Amino acid sequence: MNQSKIQEMIDAYIQAELDVLSGKSVVLNGKSMTTEDLGEIRKGRHEWEARLNQANRPRGPKLARFG
């Protein structure tokens, strides 16, 4: 998955978090969520943020040190 799609997912989770905090019920990934699901929403956001951090990590050659 590319970085822009990952960012879209993070943005969706942030919007769901804001909506739930304002008392709305939201549907995320086909599941209806309310204030009781706030922890689950935040967990999902953290997972997507970790994916974005991993995607942004530089991928250069690995260096080995020999004795």
PyMOL commands that set and color helices and strands:
alter all, ss='L'
color gray80, all
select helices_A, chain A and resi 3-21+35-56
alter helices_A, ss='H'
color red, helices_A
select strands_A, chain A and resi 26-28+31-33
alter strands_A, ss='S'
color yellow, strands_A
deselect
rebuild
show_as cartoon
